[in-house]
Amino acid sequence: MESFPIINLEKLNGEERGLTMEKIKDACENWGFFECVNHGIPHELLDRVEKMTKEHYKKCMEDRFKESIKNRGLDSVRSEVNDVDWESTFYLKHLPASNISHVPDLDDDYRTLMKEFAGKIEMLSEELLDLLCENLGLEKGYLKKVFYGSKSPTFGTKVSNYPPCPKPDLIKGLRAHTDAGGIILLFQDDKVSGLQLLKDGEWVDVPPVKHSIVVNLGDQLEVITNGKYKSVEHRVIAQTDGEGRMSIASFYNPGSDSVIFPAPELIGKENEKKDNYPKFVFEDYMKLYSAVKFQAKEPRFEAMKAMETTVANNVGPLATA
């Protein structure tokens, strides 16, 4: 099998720009994932984020996780568990409004650091969206405009730790799913692997590379590109030993009232009367997704298409602006 795509973003500034853009295009069309190096986020900042995140877990979350596992009997399971994940998490919201100052148990230095980190990830997310626009033949800023809605995109970070698991064959760190949103940027542990994606029917490891940012595409980009780019099923495999795995995933998603639909430029003439993908309000999609996250994405798209048909029949077409 071909190797996992690792993109050196520094090469966008020189003679290899065309080749680098082609690598990004191939990754979006055939993998739904790629890994960025030389992305412009200072390595020193990433090192501090990793250090303080692991310290926070040890100080504030490890004992709670162990107690939770014990209370649910997950430390002694004998058959496969399909309704829970072996992970310890907390969430930071950045846009449209930040909750960082209200999340309990965070040291002030850690709050300040995560605000700085979020700002860098937000900028990189928007730069990547414009690179996708360029490859798709869309005007610069098109994807950001669609995501913006009436106020702003929805942007937040899930901070996860995957502690050592005694029964990794019976419990997943995170069950297989596609991501509902737009573009996802992951800063992951460079010493402990575990993230896998499904490609051509086989689970493929996403290699841990120091100071890299892993990028994956969510369901909304599949809809907007009318299937040219795909969101891809992925999972986290629990590990039996070591210190556990750190994962910091930032989700740059559409605003709740953003209307999502295939970009007109990406609909072939033969499909003008019957689009492959539906038009819907992002908040409506999220309400459905929250109930069926760990199920196949195709029925979600069909459900939104049925909703679109019902709305069109009753009140006319959805506005696109």
Residue, then its C-alpha position, 0 to 999 in steps of 0.5 A: m500500500e502507498s505510504f501515508p501522505i506527509i506534506n511539507l508546507e514550506k515547499l509551497n513558497g518555492e519551486e515545488r509549489g505545484l508538486t506540493m499542491e498536487k500532493i495535497k489534492d491527492a491526499c484530499e481525494n484518496w485519503g481524507f487525511f494528511e500530515c503537515v510538517n513545517h506548518g508555521i506553528p513554533h515547535e517550542l509552542l507545541d512542546r509546551v502544549e504537550k508538556m502542560t497537557k500531560e501534566h494537567y492529565k496527571k494532576c487533575m484527570e488521571d485519578r478521576f478516569k481510574e475511578s470512573i473505569k472502576n465504577r463502570g467495571l471496565d477494568s475487568v471486561r471479558s467481552e467486546v464493549n461497543d458503547v464506550d471509549w477508553e479516553s479522558t477528555f475535556y473541551l475548549k470552545h473558541l468561536p463564536a465565544s470562548n469558554i477557556s476562562h470557565v473550564p475548571d481545574l486549568d492553571d492560568d498558565y495553561r489557559t493562556l497557552m491554550k489560547e495562544f495555541a488555538g489562535k495558531i491553529e485557527m490561522l492554519s485552518e483558514e490557510l488550509l481551507d484556502l489551499l483546498c479552494e485553490n485545488l478545487g477551482l473555487e475563489k479564495g475564501y469561498l470555504k471560509k465564507v460558507f463556514y462563517g454563517s451569520k456570525s462566525p465559524t464554530f471552532g473548538t478543541k477536544v483535549s484527550n488522553y488515552p491511558p494504558c488499557p488492560k483489554p485493548d482487544l475489547i475496548k477501543g480508545l475511540r470507536a470508528h466514525t467520520d467527523a461531522g464538521g469541516i476541517i480538523l487539525l490534530f496535534q498528537d503524541d509523537k511517541v505513542s501511536g493509535l490513530q488509524l484510518l480506513k482506506d480501501g477496506e484496511w485500517v492504516d496507521v497515522p504515523p506519529v511525527k514530532h511537531s506535525i499537525v494531522v489534517n482530516l476532512g469532515d462530512q461538510l467538506e464532502v458535501i460542499t465538494n459534492g463528493k470530490y473530497k471524502s470524510v474518512e472513517h477513523r478510530v483510536i486503538a487503545q494501548t496496553d503499556g506506556e504513559g498513554r497517548m495525548s491527542i489535541a484535536s481542533f475542529y474548524n466547523p461551520g457556524s450553527d446557521s451556516v447553509i451547507f450545499p455543493a459548490p455550484e462550480l463542482i456540480g457537473k452539468e449532468n448533475e445540475k437537476k439532481d445533486n448527489y449531496p443535499k442542502f441543509v443547515f449545519e445545526d440540523y446536521m449536528k442534531l442528527y449526528s449527535a445521535v448516530k455518530f458511530q454509524a455510517k455517514e451515508p444514511r445521514f446524508e440521505a436523511m438530510k436529503a429527505m429533509e431538504t425535499t420536505v422543506a422545498n415542498n412545503v416552504g420553497p428552497l433554502a436560502t443560500a445566503 
